[in-house]
Amino acid sequence: MTEQTFAALGVAQPLVDALTRAGLTCPTPIQVATIPAQLEGRDVLGVAQTGTGKTAAFGLPMVQAIHGLKGRPTPKTCRALILAPTRELAVQIETSLRSYAGGRLSTQLVLGGMSRSAQVRGIGRGVDVVIATPGRIIDLVDEGDLRLDETRFVVLDEADRMLDMGFINPVRSLVAKLHPRRQSLLFSATMPAEIETLTREFLKDPLRVEVAPQSTVVPKIEQTVELMPTADKRARLLALVGDPEVGRAIVFARTKRGADRVAENLQKDGVDAEVIHGNKAQNARQRALDAFRAGRVRVLVATDIVARGIDVPGITHVVNYDLPDEAESYVHRIGRTGRNGAAGIAVTLCAPDEVDKLRAVEKITRTRLLSADVRGEPAPKKHQGRPGGRGGAPKAAHGKPYQPKPHQPKPAHGGEAQKSGPQRRRPRRPRITRAA
């Protein structure tokens, strides 16, 4: 089968050259499926995880279309609007668009926690693309600092995450102010009922593209699970991040309060750690990320809300202090390591009451992580924890079995995980589906 190229998809040569300079020569499945339709002006619904190439999928046709327009944008307007759930993702999108455009694109970030007056000045001159989080841009629109009546390209990225963060009604309010003759794109890793409803309101006769990556989890990420009582997690985390082989580590907690508590405990134990989550001001989150990126702190504690927006090179370890409520979030978490071909290690500290969540992770990643004794199955001969179904007991990072401290369970609480019955699942094949 002939390998696709960006030029064959209809991408203009200057953009192809920019991609080549960045080392991008082969389009991903979602780019192959959506770019031609977008160049024809069609609306698109993309159901795809992070890491599938969504930004280039919507960014390349948008930049190409804007390059074909004459004149400058009208003051206080934008030709294209991109909404993202977090500041970190918005910054990444702007960086990518600028790299594609080669200087021939004006952009403006519209985010909370940054100078409002600077954003108003930038928009006041008219701008090609506004990349925004929902909160601040609604203020600018309501106060007349930004008009959307000339906006012809609109993207909602990670719509399911916007739903999780409570942004869905503000997004609906913005959609109602858009010009009816526009091209609209919506990307979401999952499609809950509320997003399906928004899709019907936002898109017209869209091309629906569903992309399941061939490997949901990067093969070079070594995944290990350690079963232990919740009370043992603090000491185990301290031992993990104290390992000299750990370069930079991200520790994920399930809740904002839990993230604060984990960071405080690490700091009390002498570890330089920062914390970011949705309750932190944007400038505080940026300071924490900058300190982590610069190496001033080795450990960053975070929640799932900001997981997709963290793009820091050299992250060697991800620790799941708590299992996420949604299995998909596990993929986004551990995807912060093992980037750009590097190896990475993901360690999950699993309490007995989190085993069901771990089973859900196994299903979506097609990876066996639980030991046979927890499953209630005959013990396999080999270690399990990497894709491919190899068996054995869960191990700690670097293959060293975890030995918990002597623990006396309290009679009132039991203290042992109940064994589950056999639950064999047939692995699902990766698939790419398209539907008009």
HELIX and SHEET records of a PDB file:
HELIX    1   1 GLN A   13  ARG A   21  1                                   9    
HELIX    2   2 PRO A   29  LEU A   39  1                                  11    
HELIX    3   3 LYS A   54  HIS A   67  1                                  14    
HELIX    4   4 ARG A   87  ALA A  101  1                                  15    
HELIX    5   5 ARG A  116  GLY A  124  1                                   9    
HELIX    6   6 PRO A  134  ASP A  142  1                                   9    
HELIX    7   7 ALA A  159  ASP A  164  1                                   6    
HELIX    8   8 ILE A  168  ALA A  176  1                                   9    
HELIX    9   9 ALA A  193  PHE A  202  1                                  10    
HELIX   10  10 THR A  230  ASP A  232  5                                   3    
HELIX   11  11 LYS A  233  VAL A  241  1                                   9    
HELIX   12  12 LYS A  256  LYS A  268  1                                  13    
HELIX   13  13 GLN A  282  ALA A  294  1                                  13    
HELIX   14  14 ASP A  304  GLY A  309  5                                   6    
HELIX   15  15 ALA A  327  ILE A  334  1                                   8    
HELIX   16  16 PRO A  352  GLU A  354  5                                   3    
HELIX   17  17 VAL A  355  THR A  365  1                                  11    
HELIX   18  18 ALA A  372  ARG A  375  1                                   4    
HELIX   19  19 ALA A  397  GLY A  399  5                                   3    
SHEET    1   A 8 THR A 107  VAL A 110  0                                        
SHEET    2   A 8 VAL A 127  ALA A 132  1                                        
SHEET    3   A 8 CYS A  78  LEU A  83  1                                        
SHEET    4   A 8 PHE A 153  LEU A 156  1                                        
SHEET    5   A 8 GLN A 183  SER A 188  1                                        
SHEET    6   A 8 VAL A  44  ALA A  48  1                                        
SHEET    7   A 8 LEU A 207  VAL A 211  1                                        
SHEET    8   A 8 ILE A 432  ALA A 435 -1                                        
SHEET    1   B 6 ILE A 221  LEU A 227  0                                        
SHEET    2   B 6 GLY A 344  CYS A 350  1                                        
SHEET    3   B 6 ILE A 315  ASN A 320  1                                        
SHEET    4   B 6 ARG A 248  PHE A 252  1                                        
SHEET    5   B 6 VAL A 299  ALA A 302  1                                        
SHEET    6   B 6 ALA A 273  ILE A 276  1                                        
END                                                                             
